[in-house]
Amino acid sequence: MNVNIQTVHFDADDKLVEYVNRKVEKLGTFHDKILKVDIYLKLDNVVHTIKDKVVEISVHIPKHDFFAKASSKSFEESFDSAMESIVSQIKRKKEKQAA
């Protein structure tokens, strides 16, 4: 599984990158043919004082892509929310294939 983490408008610290990588590794338990995972960490509303942390996750498997986007006041919270969405999309897809 190829994991690509990109940051927009900031540099991620090692702790955040480690957190993301640790969580992404668990995706393999839900689908065994994941080719690539693209993760975008963005700061939204940079002009204003409120900084929303936006996380976008794209998961590529043969013949299908999954996408989720979430934003909150922390990257961890946004990432967890987007990850939950990805996991449920993968589970739904596998249930449809099994049926």
C-alpha positions in Angstrom: 0.0 0.0 0.0 1.5 3.3 -1.1 0.7 6.2 1.3 1.1 9.8 0.2 0.7 12.6 2.7 0.5 16.2 1.5 0.2 19.3 3.6 -1.2 22.6 2.3 -0.3 26.0 3.9 1.8 24.4 6.7 4.4 21.7 7.6 3.2 18.8 9.6 5.2 17.8 12.6 6.5 14.2 13.0 3.8 13.4 15.6 1.0 14.1 13.2 2.6 12.2 10.4 3.2 9.2 12.7 -0.4 9.4 13.9 -1.8 9.4 10.3 0.5 6.5 9.2 -0.4 4.4 12.2 -4.1 4.8 11.5 -3.8 4.3 7.7 -2.0 0.9 8.3 -5.3 -0.4 9.8 -7.1 0.1 6.5 -5.4 -3.1 5.3 -7.7 -5.1 7.7 -10.8 -3.9 5.8 -9.6 -4.4 2.2 -6.6 -6.4 1.1 -6.2 -4.8 -2.4 -5.6 -1.2 -1.5 -3.2 0.3 -4.0 -2.7 3.8 -2.8 -3.9 6.2 -0.1 -3.7 10.0 -0.7 -4.1 12.2 2.4 -4.3 16.0 2.2 -3.9 18.0 5.4 -5.1 21.6 4.9 -5.5 24.7 6.9 -8.7 26.4 5.9 -9.6 30.1 6.6 -5.9 31.0 6.9 -6.8 34.6 6.4 -9.0 34.7 9.5 -8.0 33.9 13.1 -10.0 30.7 13.2 -8.0 27.9 11.6 -10.1 24.9 10.6 -8.1 21.7 10.0 -9.3 20.0 6.9 -8.4 16.4 6.0 -9.2 14.7 2.7 -8.5 11.0 2.2 -8.6 9.2 -1.1 -8.3 5.4 -1.1 -7.6 3.7 -4.5 -8.4 0.0 -5.0 -8.8 -1.8 -8.4 -11.9 -0.5 -10.2 -13.0 1.8 -7.4 -12.0 4.9 -5.4 -13.2 6.0 -2.0 -13.1 9.7 -0.8 -13.9 11.4 2.4 -13.4 14.9 3.7 -13.7 16.3 7.2 -12.9 19.4 9.1 -12.6 20.3 12.8 -10.4 22.2 15.2 -7.7 19.5 15.2 -6.2 17.4 12.5 -6.5 14.2 14.6 -10.3 14.8 15.0 -10.7 15.6 11.3 -8.6 12.6 10.3 -10.6 10.2 12.6 -13.8 11.5 11.2 -12.7 11.1 7.5 -11.2 7.7 8.3 -14.5 6.4 9.8 -16.3 7.5 6.6 -13.7 5.7 4.4 -14.0 2.5 6.5 -17.8 2.5 6.2 -17.6 3.0 2.5 -15.2 0.1 2.1 -17.4 -2.1 4.3 -20.5 -1.2 2.2 -18.7 -1.9 -1.1 -17.5 -5.4 0.2 -21.0 -6.2 1.4 -22.4 -5.4 -2.1 -19.8 -7.6 -3.7 -20.5 -10.4 -1.3 -24.3 -10.2 -2.0 
